[in-house]
Amino acid sequence: MAETETGAPQTHQAAIPSFSIWPPSQRTRDAVIHRLIETLSSPSILSKRYGTVSVEDASDIARRIEEEAFNSSGSSSSSNDDGIEILQVYSKEISKRMLETVKAKSTATPSTEAEKPSESLADASEQASSAAPTEEVSSVETES
């Protein structure tokens, strides 16, 4: 065996790099938060259906979503786990919580006519026109 400069014996085994994907680094978590903010506050498929959120609100929401998903996922880890399963749980938790949040926000705060996408306006007018005859029929039924 050869000795190092400090006099300690050195083995000739190849060093295998340690690779762990869980827990994610703070830099990765920050990137997830940034992407959530972008998704919540920018026009997208999600915003067409549920509307966008202001950047300030999106920032608060994104931080909460990521933290809750991280804590939830971290508690489901096992000692045999290489981190892939936990990372999948983390990703699914983020998606689930983001969808729940935008759904709740869209039902809690109805958007103004100017903010509604054209598809929603068409759906609303169809619902209004189909609701009117139903109301007339029901009133006729009660009179007889």
C-alpha positions as CSV (number, residue, x, y, z in Angstrom):
1,M,0.0,0.0,0.0
2,A,1.1,3.5,-0.7
3,E,1.0,6.3,1.8
4,T,-0.5,9.7,1.4
5,E,1.3,12.9,2.3
6,T,-0.3,12.7,5.8
7,G,1.2,9.3,6.3
8,A,-2.2,7.4,6.2
9,P,-2.3,4.2,4.1
10,Q,-4.0,4.6,0.8
11,T,-6.0,1.8,-0.8
12,H,-6.0,1.2,-4.5
13,Q,-9.8,0.7,-4.8
14,A,-11.5,2.8,-7.5
15,A,-13.7,5.5,-5.9
16,I,-17.3,5.0,-6.8
17,P,-19.0,8.4,-6.9
18,S,-22.1,8.7,-4.7
19,F,-25.2,9.7,-6.5
20,S,-28.4,10.6,-4.7
21,I,-31.3,12.4,-6.2
22,W,-33.2,12.8,-2.9
23,P,-33.3,15.2,-1.2
24,P,-33.0,17.7,-4.0
25,S,-30.5,20.5,-3.5
26,Q,-31.8,24.0,-2.6
27,R,-30.9,25.1,-6.1
28,T,-33.2,22.4,-7.6
29,R,-36.0,23.3,-5.2
30,D,-35.6,27.0,-6.1
31,A,-35.8,26.0,-9.8
32,V,-39.1,24.1,-9.1
33,I,-40.5,27.1,-7.3
34,H,-39.5,29.4,-10.2
35,R,-41.2,27.1,-12.7
36,L,-44.3,26.9,-10.6
37,I,-44.5,30.7,-10.5
38,E,-44.1,30.9,-14.2
39,T,-46.8,28.3,-14.8
40,L,-49.3,29.9,-12.4
41,S,-48.7,33.5,-13.7
42,S,-48.2,33.0,-17.4
43,P,-50.7,32.2,-20.2
44,S,-50.8,28.4,-20.6
45,I,-53.2,25.5,-21.1
46,L,-53.8,25.7,-17.3
47,S,-54.5,29.4,-17.4
48,K,-56.9,29.0,-20.3
49,R,-59.1,26.9,-18.1
50,Y,-58.5,28.3,-14.6
51,G,-57.1,31.8,-15.2
52,T,-53.7,33.3,-14.3
53,V,-52.5,34.4,-10.9
54,S,-50.6,37.6,-10.2
55,V,-46.8,37.1,-9.8
56,E,-46.9,38.0,-6.1
57,D,-49.7,35.5,-5.4
58,A,-48.0,32.9,-7.6
59,S,-44.8,33.3,-5.6
60,D,-46.5,32.7,-2.3
61,I,-48.5,29.8,-3.7
62,A,-45.5,28.2,-5.4
63,R,-43.4,28.3,-2.2
64,R,-46.3,26.8,-0.2
65,I,-46.9,24.0,-2.8
66,E,-43.2,23.1,-3.0
67,E,-42.7,23.1,0.7
68,E,-45.8,20.9,1.4
69,A,-44.8,18.5,-1.4
70,F,-41.3,18.3,-0.1
71,N,-42.4,17.6,3.4
72,S,-45.0,15.1,2.3
73,S,-42.5,13.2,0.1
74,G,-39.7,13.3,2.6
75,S,-41.8,11.5,5.1
76,S,-42.5,8.6,2.7
77,S,-38.9,7.7,2.2
78,S,-37.4,4.4,3.1
79,S,-33.8,3.4,3.9
80,N,-33.6,1.1,0.8
81,D,-34.8,3.8,-1.5
82,D,-32.4,5.3,-4.1
83,G,-34.5,8.4,-4.3
84,I,-36.3,7.8,-7.6
85,E,-39.6,6.7,-5.9
86,I,-39.5,9.7,-3.6
87,L,-38.8,12.0,-6.4
88,Q,-41.8,10.6,-8.3
89,V,-44.0,11.2,-5.2
90,Y,-42.6,14.7,-4.9
91,S,-43.4,15.5,-8.5
92,K,-46.9,14.0,-8.3
93,E,-47.6,16.0,-5.1
94,I,-46.5,19.2,-6.7
95,S,-48.8,18.6,-9.7
96,K,-51.7,17.6,-7.5
97,R,-51.4,20.5,-5.2
98,M,-51.0,23.0,-8.1
99,L,-54.1,21.7,-9.8
100,E,-56.1,21.8,-6.5
101,T,-54.9,25.3,-5.8
102,V,-55.9,26.7,-9.2
103,K,-59.3,24.9,-9.2
104,A,-60.0,26.3,-5.7
105,K,-58.9,29.8,-6.7
106,S,-61.0,29.8,-9.9
107,T,-64.2,28.8,-8.0
108,A,-63.5,31.2,-5.1
109,T,-62.9,34.3,-7.2
110,P,-64.9,34.4,-10.4
111,S,-63.0,36.2,-13.1
112,T,-64.3,39.3,-14.8
113,E,-65.7,39.1,-18.4
114,A,-62.5,40.6,-19.7
115,E,-60.3,37.9,-18.1
116,K,-62.4,35.0,-19.3
117,P,-61.1,33.1,-22.3
118,S,-63.4,33.1,-25.3
119,E,-64.1,29.3,-24.9
120,S,-65.5,30.0,-21.4
121,L,-67.7,32.8,-22.8
122,A,-69.1,30.4,-25.4
123,D,-69.7,27.7,-22.8
124,A,-71.5,30.3,-20.5
125,S,-73.7,31.5,-23.3
126,E,-74.6,27.9,-24.3
127,Q,-75.5,27.1,-20.7
128,A,-77.6,30.3,-20.4
129,S,-79.5,29.5,-23.6
130,S,-80.1,25.9,-22.6
131,A,-81.2,26.8,-19.1
132,A,-83.9,29.3,-20.3
133,P,-86.2,26.7,-22.0
134,T,-85.8,24.3,-19.0
135,E,-87.0,27.0,-16.7
136,E,-90.0,27.8,-19.0
137,V,-90.9,24.1,-19.2
138,S,-90.7,23.7,-15.4
139,S,-93.0,26.8,-14.9
140,V,-95.5,25.4,-17.3
141,E,-95.5,22.1,-15.5
142,T,-96.2,23.7,-12.1
143,E,-99.1,25.7,-13.6
144,S,-101.0,22.6,-14.8
